[in-house]
């Protein structure tokens, strides 16, 4: 399998394994073969080999072929290659465990304060492994195009204290692998993320709703832009470690997004137009209509021109389309409060 790799693919594999990736092709291939022969070769490296092979030969690969071809490369270096192949055939006769799809048809809930520009990593299953019993680990690799790098760099803003902020961000999201409806952000247990070998700090735990309930991190998208290599020549690697849960599988995805400000959202809201006043009149008549099956009747309705959120006079009265209340809130203040929400 690795004998058919090109120089660029051999360099990606050696860089992934932390080995020297400079030199002609025959030296790179020799390093990869010695890496596979080494007993300390991790499952992540083997998975990476399969991923690179799938990218080059998407139609000519199957699960059994992956393992057989990798083993044939090892037998070239090992004197007991025949016994290795014999053990492999015995293992292949055993029934394989149920593996979740690599790219399930999972849809994430759209975020009002972010416009998705591109999908860098499709929703990918964090499948459980029988080798790693407690903590699971999986690697993902993505690369940015020159245009994407340019968009991120142009949007950079330097803040006091040497910090940097980006309007165009690389966003990492987790959710349950459910296809019935769009999913909200949801983290696996004991989640640990490394981007290009650097630990990414996760949001703090939310206070439990009541005593005895396990604390959980609030689900939200993760901005990993500061740890990403902003170059089209070097790929980026994400390492995800988590604790498996019985009956639950999670998915991970990476997006290129543009942050939207509250004034822009308010402008988009105004462009949708104003609801016809007849709708509010009909709602008032419905509430004042006596119900013959009820002993209580509504004889008056009272609404305020003060926003219940900011306790100030309404400037842009707003009400959700699913709301049955007459009382409105101020749209500008509501968007500003949610924009600053941690």
BANU-746076 format. One record per atom (N, C-alpha, C): z negated, x negated, y; residue in three letters. Coordinates in steps of 0.05 Angstrom, whole numbers, padded with zeros to 5 digits, always signed. Example, Ala and Ser with C-alpha at 12.3 -4.5 7.8 and 13.67 -1.06 7.14 Angstrom:
BEGIN
-00156-00264-00114Ala
-00156-00246-00090Ala
-00156-00264-00066Ala
-00142-00257-00045Ser
-00143-00273-00021Ser
-00157-00258+00001Ser
END
This chain:
BEGIN
+00000-00017-00024Unk
+00000+00000+00000Unk
+00000-00017+00025Unk
-00019-00036+00027Unk
-00021-00052+00051Unk
+00002-00072+00053Unk
+00016-00077+00031Unk
+00039-00096+00031Unk
+00062-00084+00048Unk
+00062-00057+00051Unk
+00084-00045+00066Unk
+00077-00042+00096Unk
+00053-00050+00104Unk
+00045-00047+00132Unk
+00060-00066+00150Unk
+00065-00057+00174Unk
+00076-00074+00195Unk
+00055-00091+00208Unk
+00064-00110+00225Unk
+00044-00128+00238Unk
+00025-00112+00255Unk
+00034-00092+00270Unk
+00017-00077+00287Unk
-00004-00062+00271Unk
+00004-00051+00248Unk
-00016-00036+00231Unk
-00036-00055+00218Unk
-00027-00079+00210Unk
-00046-00099+00199Unk
-00066-00108+00221Unk
-00056-00110+00245Unk
-00074-00118+00267Unk
-00095-00096+00273Unk
-00086-00071+00273Unk
-00105-00049+00277Unk
-00126-00048+00255Unk
-00118-00053+00230Unk
-00137-00052+00208Unk
-00157-00075+00209Unk
-00147-00099+00216Unk
-00165-00122+00218Unk
-00184-00119+00242Unk
-00174-00109+00264Unk
-00191-00104+00287Unk
-00212-00083+00281Unk
-00204-00063+00266Unk
-00223-00042+00257Unk
-00246-00053+00240Unk
-00239-00073+00223Unk
-00259-00085+00206Unk
-00273-00108+00219Unk
-00266-00115+00244Unk
-00280-00136+00258Unk
-00271-00164+00250Unk
-00246-00166+00240Unk
-00236-00192+00232Unk
-00215-00203+00252Unk
-00209-00228+00249Unk
-00189-00241+00267Unk
-00161-00228+00262Unk
-00148-00219+00283Unk
-00122-00205+00280Unk
-00099-00220+00293Unk
-00102-00246+00296Unk
-00080-00262+00307Unk
-00068-00279+00285Unk
-00042-00284+00288Unk
-00027-00300+00268Unk
-00003-00286+00258Unk
+00014-00300+00242Unk
+00038-00287+00231Unk
+00031-00266+00210Unk
+00052-00251+00201Unk
+00047-00229+00184Unk
+00035-00237+00157Unk
+00045-00259+00145Unk
+00035-00266+00119Unk
+00005-00274+00119Unk
-00004-00286+00142Unk
-00032-00292+00144Unk
-00049-00266+00148Unk
-00038-00248+00164Unk
-00053-00222+00167Unk
-00055-00207+00141Unk
-00033-00207+00125Unk
-00033-00193+00100Unk
-00053-00206+00081Unk
-00054-00232+00081Unk
-00073-00247+00063Unk
-00102-00240+00070Unk
-00108-00238+00097Unk
-00135-00231+00105Unk
-00142-00203+00096Unk
-00123-00184+00098Unk
-00128-00157+00090Unk
-00134-00155+00060Unk
-00118-00170+00044Unk
-00121-00169+00015Unk
-00148-00181+00007Unk
-00156-00203+00020Unk
-00183-00214+00015Unk
-00205-00195+00024Unk
-00200-00180+00045Unk
-00220-00160+00054Unk
-00223-00139+00033Unk
-00201-00130+00021Unk
-00203-00109+00000Unk
-00216-00120-00026Unk
-00211-00146-00032Unk
-00223-00157-00056Unk
-00253-00161-00053Unk
-00262-00164-00028Unk
-00291-00169-00023Unk
-00306-00144-00031Unk
-00328-00147-00045Unk
-00344-00125-00055Unk
-00358-00110-00032Unk
-00360-00122-00008Unk
-00373-00110+00014Unk
-00354-00093+00031Unk
-00329-00088+00021Unk
-00310-00072+00035Unk
-00320-00043+00037Unk
-00324-00033+00062Unk
-00337-00007+00066Unk
-00317+00015+00061Unk
-00327+00039+00054Unk
-00309+00062+00051Unk
-00293+00069+00076Unk
-00305+00062+00099Unk
-00291+00068+00124Unk
-00264+00052+00126Unk
-00264+00027+00116Unk
-00240+00011+00116Unk
-00219+00023+00098Unk
-00228+00033+00074Unk
-00209+00045+00056Unk
-00197+00071+00068Unk
-00214+00086+00081Unk
-00204+00110+00094Unk
-00184+00103+00116Unk
-00189+00081+00131Unk
-00171+00073+00152Unk
-00144+00065+00140Unk
-00144+00052+00117Unk
-00119+00044+00104Unk
-00103+00069+00097Unk
-00116+00089+00086Unk
-00102+00114+00079Unk
-00091+00127+00104Unk
-00106+00126+00126Unk
-00097+00139+00151Unk
-00072+00125+00162Unk
-00072+00098+00162Unk
-00049+00083+00172Unk
-00025+00088+00154Unk
-00030+00090+00128Unk
-00007+00095+00109Unk
+00004+00123+00113Unk
-00013+00142+00118Unk
-00004+00170+00123Unk
+00013+00172+00148Unk
+00005+00156+00168Unk
+00021+00157+00193Unk
+00049+00147+00189Unk
+00052+00127+00172Unk
+00079+00115+00168Unk
+00095+00130+00147Unk
+00082+00140+00126Unk
+00096+00155+00105Unk
+00082+00182+00102Unk
+00086+00201+00121Unk
+00072+00226+00120Unk
+00080+00244+00096Unk
+00104+00240+00085Unk
+00113+00258+00064Unk
+00112+00246+00036Unk
+00105+00221+00034Unk
+00107+00207+00008Unk
+00080+00198-00002Unk
+00059+00213+00005Unk
+00032+00204-00002Unk
+00016+00227-00013Unk
+00001+00222-00033Unk
-00019+00241-00043Unk
-00044+00227-00049Unk
-00065+00242-00057Unk
-00091+00230-00060Unk
-00092+00209-00082Unk
-00080+00215-00105Unk
-00080+00197-00127Unk
-00064+00172-00120Unk
-00042+00176-00106Unk
-00025+00153-00098Unk
-00039+00134-00080Unk
-00056+00144-00062Unk
-00072+00127-00044Unk
-00088+00107-00060Unk
-00104+00117-00079Unk
-00122+00100-00093Unk
-00107+00081-00111Unk
-00086+00090-00124Unk
-00071+00073-00143Unk
-00058+00050-00129Unk
-00046+00055-00105Unk
-00032+00034-00092Unk
-00051+00013-00080Unk
-00074+00023-00070Unk
-00094+00004-00060Unk
-00104-00014-00083Unk
-00108-00002-00107Unk
-00118-00018-00129Unk
-00097-00037-00139Unk
-00071-00030-00137Unk
-00051-00048-00145Unk
-00050-00073-00127Unk
-00056-00069-00101Unk
-00058-00093-00084Unk
-00082-00110-00092Unk
-00104-00098-00100Unk
-00127-00114-00109Unk
-00121-00129-00134Unk
-00105-00117-00152Unk
-00100-00130-00178Unk
-00083-00155-00175Unk
-00068-00157-00152Unk
-00053-00181-00147Unk
-00071-00205-00144Unk
-00095-00200-00133Unk
-00114-00222-00128Unk
-00134-00225-00150Unk
-00138-00204-00166Unk
-00160-00204-00186Unk
-00148-00209-00214Unk
-00159-00228-00230Unk
-00149-00233-00256Unk
-00153-00210-00276Unk
-00173-00194-00271Unk
-00179-00171-00288Unk
-00168-00145-00276Unk
-00144-00147-00265Unk
-00132-00123-00252Unk
-00128-00101-00272Unk
-00122-00107-00297Unk
-00117-00087-00317Unk
-00141-00070-00322Unk
-00165-00083-00324Unk
-00189-00067-00328Unk
-00196-00050-00304Unk
-00189-00060-00280Unk
-00194-00044-00256Unk
-00177-00019-00256Unk
-00152-00022-00264Unk
-00135+00002-00265Unk
-00144+00021-00286Unk
-00155+00011-00308Unk
-00164+00028-00330Unk
-00188+00045-00320Unk
-00207+00031-00305Unk
-00230+00046-00295Unk
-00221+00067-00274Unk
-00200+00060-00259Unk
-00190+00079-00239Unk
-00179+00104-00252Unk
-00163+00100-00274Unk
-00152+00124-00288Unk
-00174+00141-00299Unk
-00195+00129-00309Unk
-00218+00145-00319Unk
-00231+00161-00297Unk
-00233+00149-00273Unk
-00245+00163-00250Unk
-00228+00186-00240Unk
-00201+00181-00241Unk
-00183+00202-00232Unk
-00182+00227-00249Unk
-00191+00223-00275Unk
-00191+00246-00293Unk
-00215+00265-00287Unk
-00235+00255-00272Unk
-00257+00272-00265Unk
-00249+00292-00243Unk
-00260+00316-00243Unk
-00252+00336-00222Unk
-00261+00327-00195Unk
-00243+00328-00176Unk
-00250+00320-00148Unk
-00266+00341-00134Unk
-00286+00333-00117Unk
-00302+00353-00103Unk
-00285+00368-00082Unk
-00294+00391-00074Unk
-00280+00407-00054Unk
-00281+00393-00027Unk
-00258+00386-00016Unk
-00257+00371+00009Unk
-00247+00390+00031Unk
-00261+00391+00054Unk
-00252+00408+00076Unk
-00226+00397+00087Unk
-00210+00414+00100Unk
-00185+00405+00111Unk
-00189+00384+00133Unk
-00171+00365+00135Unk
-00174+00344+00155Unk
-00172+00356+00184Unk
-00152+00374+00188Unk
-00148+00387+00214Unk
-00150+00417+00210Unk
-00174+00428+00210Unk
-00177+00457+00206Unk
-00166+00472+00231Unk
-00160+00497+00227Unk
-00150+00514+00249Unk
-00173+00524+00266Unk
-00187+00505+00277Unk
-00211+00511+00294Unk
-00202+00511+00323Unk
-00211+00531+00338Unk
-00205+00533+00367Unk
-00232+00531+00382Unk
-00232+00513+00402Unk
-00256+00511+00419Unk
-00254+00531+00441Unk
-00278+00541+00450Unk
-00278+00558+00473Unk
-00270+00543+00498Unk
-00253+00556+00513Unk
-00243+00543+00538Unk
-00266+00541+00558Unk
-00267+00519+00573Unk
-00288+00514+00593Unk
-00276+00519+00621Unk
-00289+00537+00636Unk
-00277+00544+00662Unk
-00276+00521+00682Unk
-00293+00501+00679Unk
-00294+00479+00698Unk
-00277+00455+00689Unk
-00261+00459+00668Unk
-00244+00437+00658Unk
-00217+00448+00650Unk
-00195+00435+00659Unk
-00168+00442+00650Unk
-00160+00421+00630Unk
-00151+00430+00606Unk
-00143+00411+00585Unk
-00115+00401+00591Unk
-00112+00374+00594Unk
-00087+00362+00599Unk
-00073+00353+00573Unk
-00088+00344+00554Unk
-00076+00335+00529Unk
-00098+00334+00507Unk
-00089+00335+00482Unk
-00107+00333+00459Unk
-00104+00305+00447Unk
-00125+00289+00449Unk
-00124+00261+00439Unk
-00130+00260+00409Unk
-00149+00276+00400Unk
-00156+00278+00371Unk
-00158+00308+00365Unk
-00141+00317+00347Unk
-00142+00346+00339Unk
-00170+00352+00326Unk
-00178+00377+00326Unk
-00203+00384+00312Unk
-00203+00374+00284Unk
-00221+00356+00277Unk
-00221+00342+00251Unk
-00248+00347+00237Unk
-00247+00353+00212Unk
-00271+00360+00196Unk
-00289+00335+00193Unk
-00315+00340+00197Unk
-00335+00320+00189Unk
-00343+00327+00161Unk
-00327+00321+00141Unk
-00332+00328+00114Unk
-00355+00312+00102Unk
-00369+00324+00083Unk
-00391+00311+00070Unk
-00380+00292+00048Unk
-00394+00271+00043Unk
-00386+00251+00023Unk
-00407+00249+00001Unk
-00398+00247-00023Unk
-00417+00244-00046Unk
-00429+00216-00047Unk
-00416+00196-00034Unk
-00426+00169-00035Unk
-00450+00166-00017Unk
-00447+00176+00008Unk
-00469+00175+00027Unk
-00485+00201+00024Unk
-00509+00199+00014Unk
-00523+00223+00007Unk
-00536+00237+00030Unk
-00549+00222+00048Unk
-00564+00234+00070Unk
-00548+00233+00096Unk
-00544+00210+00106Unk
-00529+00207+00132Unk
-00500+00201+00126Unk
-00483+00217+00139Unk
-00454+00214+00136Unk
-00444+00198+00160Unk
-00421+00184+00155Unk
-00409+00169+00177Unk
-00379+00171+00175Unk
-00366+00174+00198Unk
-00337+00177+00199Unk
-00326+00164+00224Unk
-00302+00152+00221Unk
-00290+00138+00243Unk
-00264+00153+00253Unk
-00260+00152+00279Unk
-00236+00164+00290Unk
-00224+00144+00310Unk
-00198+00143+00311Unk
-00184+00124+00328Unk
-00163+00140+00345Unk
-00162+00134+00371Unk
-00142+00146+00388Unk
-00133+00125+00408Unk
-00109+00129+00419Unk
-00098+00111+00439Unk
-00088+00127+00462Unk
-00089+00116+00486Unk
-00080+00129+00510Unk
-00052+00120+00517Unk
-00036+00137+00528Unk
-00009+00130+00537Unk
-00012+00118+00565Unk
+00008+00103+00574Unk
+00007+00092+00602Unk
+00003+00114+00623Unk
+00015+00137+00619Unk
+00012+00158+00639Unk
-00017+00169+00639Unk
-00029+00171+00616Unk
-00057+00181+00614Unk
-00076+00161+00627Unk
-00071+00135+00622Unk
-00088+00114+00634Unk
-00086+00115+00664Unk
-00061+00120+00674Unk
-00057+00121+00703Unk
-00072+00145+00715Unk
-00071+00168+00702Unk
-00084+00192+00712Unk
-00114+00188+00714Unk
-00126+00175+00693Unk
-00155+00171+00693Unk
-00163+00151+00715Unk
-00148+00129+00718Unk
-00154+00109+00738Unk
-00151+00119+00766Unk
-00131+00135+00771Unk
-00127+00146+00798Unk
-00150+00165+00806Unk
-00161+00179+00787Unk
-00183+00198+00793Unk
-00210+00185+00795Unk
-00212+00159+00792Unk
-00238+00145+00792Unk
-00250+00145+00820Unk
-00276+00150+00821Unk
-00290+00149+00847Unk
-00316+00133+00843Unk
-00321+00115+00861Unk
-00345+00097+00860Unk
-00368+00110+00874Unk
-00390+00113+00860Unk
-00414+00126+00871Unk
-00435+00104+00878Unk
-00455+00111+00894Unk
-00476+00092+00901Unk
-00490+00082+00876Unk
-00497+00056+00876Unk
-00510+00044+00853Unk
-00490+00032+00833Unk
-00465+00030+00840Unk
-00445+00019+00822Unk
-00435+00038+00801Unk
-00444+00063+00802Unk
-00435+00082+00782Unk
-00406+00092+00788Unk
-00392+00100+00767Unk
-00365+00110+00770Unk
-00363+00139+00760Unk
-00348+00155+00775Unk
-00343+00182+00767Unk
-00313+00187+00765Unk
-00306+00204+00746Unk
-00277+00209+00741Unk
-00272+00239+00742Unk
-00252+00247+00756Unk
-00243+00275+00756Unk
-00227+00281+00731Unk
-00211+00261+00722Unk
-00197+00263+00696Unk
-00214+00248+00676Unk
-00222+00262+00655Unk
-00242+00251+00636Unk
-00232+00253+00607Unk
-00243+00235+00591Unk
-00239+00237+00562Unk
-00264+00251+00551Unk
-00260+00274+00539Unk
-00282+00292+00532Unk
-00283+00295+00501Unk
-00308+00291+00491Unk
-00313+00294+00462Unk
-00328+00320+00457Unk
-00319+00335+00437Unk
-00332+00361+00432Unk
-00336+00364+00402Unk
-00359+00377+00395Unk
-00366+00384+00368Unk
-00370+00414+00365Unk
-00364+00425+00342Unk
-00368+00453+00337Unk
-00369+00458+00307Unk
-00377+00482+00299Unk
-00376+00490+00271Unk
-00347+00494+00262Unk
-00342+00488+00237Unk
-00314+00491+00227Unk
-00310+00520+00219Unk
-00309+00538+00239Unk
-00305+00566+00235Unk
-00278+00574+00248Unk
-00262+00589+00234Unk
-00236+00596+00245Unk
-00234+00626+00253Unk
-00257+00640+00251Unk
-00256+00669+00257Unk
-00253+00674+00287Unk
-00264+00656+00303Unk
-00263+00661+00332Unk
-00266+00633+00346Unk
-00259+00632+00372Unk
-00264+00606+00387Unk
-00293+00598+00386Unk
-00298+00572+00381Unk
-00324+00562+00376Unk
-00337+00549+00401Unk
-00363+00553+00404Unk
-00378+00540+00425Unk
-00386+00512+00416Unk
-00393+00495+00435Unk
-00402+00468+00429Unk
-00428+00469+00413Unk
-00428+00454+00391Unk
-00451+00455+00372Unk
-00453+00427+00359Unk
-00476+00414+00361Unk
-00479+00387+00350Unk
-00490+00388+00321Unk
-00481+00370+00304Unk
-00494+00367+00278Unk
-00522+00355+00281Unk
-00538+00357+00260Unk
-00565+00346+00261Unk
-00564+00315+00260Unk
-00583+00303+00273Unk
-00586+00274+00274Unk
-00560+00260+00282Unk
-00547+00271+00303Unk
-00521+00260+00312Unk
-00525+00234+00326Unk
-00507+00215+00320Unk
-00507+00189+00333Unk
-00477+00182+00338Unk
-00470+00175+00362Unk
-00443+00169+00370Unk
-00441+00141+00381Unk
-00421+00126+00372Unk
-00414+00100+00383Unk
-00385+00100+00391Unk
-00379+00092+00415Unk
-00352+00090+00426Unk
-00346+00060+00430Unk
-00327+00050+00415Unk
-00320+00022+00416Unk
-00344+00004+00411Unk
-00361+00012+00393Unk
-00384-00004+00385Unk
-00409+00000+00403Unk
-00406+00016+00425Unk
-00428+00020+00443Unk
-00440+00047+00439Unk
-00467+00049+00439Unk
-00481+00074+00434Unk
-00477+00093+00458Unk
-00470+00118+00452Unk
-00467+00137+00473Unk
-00492+00154+00475Unk
-00505+00156+00499Unk
-00530+00172+00501Unk
-00524+00202+00500Unk
-00538+00216+00483Unk
-00535+00245+00481Unk
-00553+00260+00500Unk
-00546+00285+00506Unk
-00564+00301+00523Unk
-00592+00304+00510Unk
-00612+00308+00526Unk
-00639+00312+00516Unk
-00642+00339+00502Unk
-00664+00341+00487Unk
-00670+00365+00472Unk
-00679+00387+00491Unk
-00671+00412+00485Unk
-00679+00435+00501Unk
-00707+00443+00491Unk
-00724+00453+00508Unk
-00751+00463+00499Unk
-00748+00485+00479Unk
-00764+00486+00458Unk
-00761+00507+00438Unk
-00768+00534+00449Unk
-00755+00555+00441Unk
-00761+00582+00451Unk
-00789+00591+00444Unk
-00799+00582+00421Unk
-00827+00589+00413Unk
-00837+00567+00394Unk
-00863+00567+00390Unk
-00876+00547+00374Unk
-00866+00549+00345Unk
-00863+00525+00333Unk
-00855+00525+00305Unk
-00825+00524+00301Unk
-00809+00527+00322Unk
-00780+00527+00320Unk
-00770+00498+00326Unk
-00752+00489+00309Unk
-00742+00461+00312Unk
-00726+00458+00338Unk
-00731+00436+00352Unk
-00717+00431+00377Unk
-00688+00424+00371Unk
-00670+00433+00388Unk
-00642+00427+00385Unk
-00630+00418+00412Unk
-00610+00401+00411Unk
-00597+00393+00435Unk
-00578+00416+00445Unk
-00578+00422+00470Unk
-00559+00443+00480Unk
-00530+00434+00477Unk
-00514+00451+00464Unk
-00486+00443+00460Unk
-00470+00443+00486Unk
-00457+00420+00490Unk
-00441+00417+00514Unk
-00420+00395+00509Unk
-00398+00395+00524Unk
-00379+00373+00520Unk
-00390+00346+00529Unk
-00381+00325+00517Unk
-00391+00298+00523Unk
-00369+00282+00537Unk
-00376+00271+00561Unk
-00357+00255+00576Unk
-00360+00226+00568Unk
-00341+00215+00552Unk
-00343+00188+00542Unk
-00325+00169+00557Unk
-00315+00177+00581Unk
-00295+00161+00596Unk
-00305+00133+00602Unk
-00331+00130+00608Unk
-00342+00104+00617Unk
-00341+00084+00594Unk
-00340+00093+00569Unk
-00340+00074+00546Unk
-00312+00070+00534Unk
-00292+00084+00545Unk
-00265+00083+00534Unk
-00250+00060+00546Unk
-00234+00046+00530Unk
-00217+00024+00541Unk
-00193+00037+00555Unk
-00192+00034+00581Unk
-00170+00046+00596Unk
-00146+00028+00596Unk
-00134+00027+00572Unk
-00110+00010+00568Unk
-00093+00023+00546Unk
-00067+00022+00550Unk
-00049+00034+00529Unk
-00044+00014+00507Unk
-00052-00011+00510Unk
-00046-00031+00490Unk
-00068-00034+00469Unk
-00092-00024+00475Unk
-00115-00027+00456Unk
-00125+00001+00448Unk
-00127+00007+00422Unk
-00137+00033+00413Unk
-00167+00035+00417Unk
-00177+00059+00417Unk
-00206+00065+00419Unk
-00217+00076+00393Unk
-00241+00068+00387Unk
-00253+00077+00361Unk
-00279+00092+00367Unk
-00282+00114+00354Unk
-00307+00130+00355Unk
-00320+00131+00328Unk
-00345+00124+00327Unk
-00361+00125+00302Unk
-00381+00148+00305Unk
-00380+00166+00285Unk
-00398+00189+00286Unk
-00416+00188+00261Unk
-00442+00189+00265Unk
-00461+00190+00243Unk
-00478+00216+00246Unk
-00482+00230+00224Unk
-00496+00255+00226Unk
-00509+00260+00199Unk
-00528+00280+00198Unk
-00541+00288+00174Unk
-00528+00313+00164Unk
-00520+00313+00138Unk
-00506+00336+00127Unk
-00525+00360+00124Unk
-00514+00384+00128Unk
-00530+00409+00125Unk
-00516+00426+00104Unk
-00533+00438+00087Unk
-00522+00455+00065Unk
-00509+00480+00077Unk
-00484+00484+00069Unk
-00470+00508+00078Unk
-00458+00507+00106Unk
-00459+00483+00119Unk
-00448+00480+00146Unk
-00430+00456+00147Unk
-00407+00459+00158Unk
-00389+00436+00163Unk
-00381+00437+00193Unk
-00378+00414+00204Unk
-00372+00412+00233Unk
-00345+00399+00237Unk
-00335+00403+00261Unk
-00310+00391+00270Unk
-00314+00376+00296Unk
-00297+00355+00299Unk
-00298+00339+00323Unk
-00270+00338+00335Unk
-00268+00337+00362Unk
-00243+00335+00375Unk
-00246+00320+00401Unk
-00224+00309+00411Unk
-00225+00293+00436Unk
-00202+00303+00453Unk
-00208+00308+00479Unk
-00189+00319+00498Unk
-00188+00302+00523Unk
-00165+00303+00535Unk
-00162+00293+00563Unk
-00163+00317+00581Unk
-00182+00318+00599Unk
-00187+00341+00616Unk
-00188+00333+00645Unk
-00184+00353+00662Unk
-00187+00349+00691Unk
-00209+00368+00700Unk
-00229+00357+00714Unk
-00251+00372+00724Unk
-00243+00390+00747Unk
-00251+00415+00746Unk
-00244+00435+00767Unk
-00269+00440+00784Unk
-00266+00440+00810Unk
-00288+00445+00828Unk
-00292+00475+00833Unk
-00315+00483+00843Unk
-00321+00511+00848Unk
-00302+00523+00870Unk
-00296+00509+00891Unk
-00277+00521+00911Unk
-00249+00527+00898Unk
-00240+00509+00880Unk
-00214+00514+00868Unk
-00216+00539+00849Unk
-00238+00541+00834Unk
-00242+00565+00817Unk
-00243+00590+00834Unk
-00257+00589+00857Unk
-00258+00612+00874Unk
-00231+00620+00885Unk
-00214+00600+00891Unk
-00187+00605+00900Unk
-00171+00619+00878Unk
-00174+00609+00853Unk
-00160+00622+00831Unk
-00170+00651+00827Unk
-00196+00655+00831Unk
-00207+00682+00828Unk
-00195+00701+00849Unk
-00193+00691+00874Unk
-00181+00707+00895Unk
-00152+00714+00890Unk
-00138+00696+00877Unk
-00109+00701+00871Unk
-00105+00723+00851Unk
-00126+00729+00835Unk
-00124+00751+00816Unk
-00124+00778+00829Unk
-00132+00779+00854Unk
-00132+00804+00869Unk
-00158+00819+00868Unk
-00159+00842+00881Unk
-00184+00858+00883Unk
-00181+00883+00866Unk
-00202+00890+00852Unk
-00201+00914+00836Unk
-00199+00939+00853Unk
-00185+00958+00844Unk
-00180+00983+00859Unk
-00207+00997+00864Unk
-00212+01007+00889Unk
-00237+01021+00894Unk
-00242+01046+00877Unk
-00220+01057+00867Unk
-00223+01081+00850Unk
-00239+01075+00825Unk
-00239+01050+00816Unk
-00254+01043+00792Unk
-00284+01046+00798Unk
-00293+01036+00821Unk
-00321+01039+00828Unk
-00329+01068+00833Unk
-00311+01083+00845Unk
-00317+01112+00850Unk
-00321+01126+00823Unk
-00303+01120+00804Unk
-00305+01133+00778Unk
-00331+01124+00764Unk
-00339+01099+00767Unk
-00364+01090+00755Unk
-00388+01104+00767Unk
-00388+01109+00794Unk
-00410+01123+00807Unk
-00411+01152+00797Unk
-00388+01165+00795Unk
-00387+01193+00786Unk
-00398+01195+00757Unk
-00391+01175+00741Unk
-00400+01175+00713Unk
-00430+01173+00711Unk
-00442+01156+00728Unk
-00471+01153+00727Unk
-00486+01177+00738Unk
-00473+01192+00757Unk
-00486+01215+00769Unk
-00481+01240+00753Unk
-00463+01239+00734Unk
-00458+01263+00717Unk
-00481+01268+00699Unk
-00491+01293+00699Unk
-00514+01300+00682Unk
-00506+01300+00653Unk
-00524+01289+00636Unk
-00520+01288+00607Unk
-00535+01312+00595Unk
-00521+01331+00583Unk
-00535+01355+00572Unk
-00555+01349+00550Unk
-00551+01326+00536Unk
-00569+01319+00514Unk
-00593+01303+00524Unk
-00595+01297+00549Unk
-00618+01281+00559Unk
-00634+01298+00579Unk
-00660+01293+00579Unk
-00678+01308+00597Unk
-00680+01293+00624Unk
-00670+01269+00625Unk
-00671+01253+00650Unk
-00643+01252+00662Unk
-00642+01258+00688Unk
-00616+01258+00703Unk
-00618+01239+00726Unk
-00596+01225+00732Unk
-00594+01207+00755Unk
-00585+01223+00779Unk
-00602+01223+00800Unk
-00595+01238+00824Unk
-00587+01220+00847Unk
-00593+01194+00845Unk
-00586+01176+00867Unk
-00582+01148+00856Unk
-00566+01132+00870Unk
-00561+01104+00862Unk
-00565+01087+00886Unk
-00577+01063+00882Unk
-00583+01045+00904Unk
-00573+01018+00898Unk
-00557+01007+00915Unk
-00547+00979+00912Unk
-00553+00964+00938Unk
-00553+00938+00936Unk
-00560+00921+00959Unk
-00537+00904+00967Unk
-00535+00898+00993Unk
-00515+00879+01002Unk
-00525+00850+01000Unk
-00548+00846+00989Unk
-00559+00820+00985Unk
-00553+00810+00956Unk
-00545+00785+00954Unk
-00538+00774+00927Unk
-00564+00771+00911Unk
-00566+00781+00887Unk
-00591+00778+00871Unk
-00596+00749+00863Unk
-00576+00732+00864Unk
-00579+00704+00856Unk
-00590+00687+00879Unk
-00577+00688+00902Unk
-00585+00671+00925Unk
-00601+00685+00946Unk
-00605+00712+00943Unk
-00621+00727+00963Unk
-00609+00725+00991Unk
-00582+00723+00992Unk
-00568+00722+01018Unk
-00547+00744+01018Unk
-00536+00750+01042Unk
-00516+00771+01044Unk
-00491+00763+01028Unk
-00480+00783+01015Unk
-00456+00778+00998Unk
-00432+00771+01016Unk
-00418+00750+01009Unk
-00394+00742+01023Unk
-00369+00748+01006Unk
-00371+00743+00980Unk
-00349+00750+00961Unk
-00361+00767+00939Unk
-00363+00793+00943Unk
-00375+00810+00922Unk
-00360+00808+00896Unk
-00374+00805+00874Unk
-00361+00801+00848Unk
-00377+00815+00826Unk
-00362+00824+00806Unk
-00375+00837+00783Unk
-00357+00832+00759Unk
-00370+00827+00736Unk
-00354+00821+00712Unk
-00339+00846+00703Unk
-00316+00843+00690Unk
-00300+00866+00681Unk
-00314+00881+00659Unk
-00333+00868+00645Unk
-00347+00881+00623Unk
-00374+00893+00632Unk
-00380+00890+00658Unk
-00406+00899+00668Unk
-00405+00929+00676Unk
-00426+00943+00670Unk
-00428+00972+00677Unk
-00447+00976+00701Unk
-00457+00955+00713Unk
-00475+00958+00736Unk
-00458+00961+00762Unk
-00470+00974+00781Unk
-00457+00975+00807Unk
-00463+00951+00825Unk
-00487+00939+00821Unk
-00496+00917+00837Unk
-00477+00893+00833Unk
-00468+00881+00855Unk
-00451+00858+00854Unk
-00467+00832+00860Unk
-00455+00810+00854Unk
-00466+00783+00861Unk
-00445+00768+00876Unk
-00453+00747+00889Unk
-00435+00731+00906Unk
-00420+00711+00888Unk
-00393+00713+00887Unk
-00377+00696+00869Unk
-00379+00667+00877Unk
-00379+00660+00903Unk
-00380+00632+00911Unk
-00406+00619+00903Unk
-00428+00633+00907Unk
-00454+00623+00900Unk
-00457+00620+00870Unk
-00447+00639+00855Unk
-00448+00639+00826Unk
-00433+00615+00815Unk
-00410+00609+00825Unk
-00394+00586+00816Unk
-00408+00560+00823Unk
-00419+00558+00847Unk
-00433+00534+00856Unk
-00458+00528+00838Unk
-00472+00549+00831Unk
-00496+00546+00814Unk
-00488+00536+00786Unk
-00466+00546+00775Unk
-00458+00538+00748Unk
-00445+00510+00749Unk
-00433+00503+00772Unk
-00421+00476+00774Unk
-00443+00455+00773Unk
-00466+00461+00785Unk
-00488+00442+00786Unk
-00506+00444+00761Unk
-00501+00463+00744Unk
-00518+00467+00721Unk
-00516+00443+00702Unk
-00538+00432+00693Unk
-00537+00408+00676Unk
-00526+00414+00649Unk
END
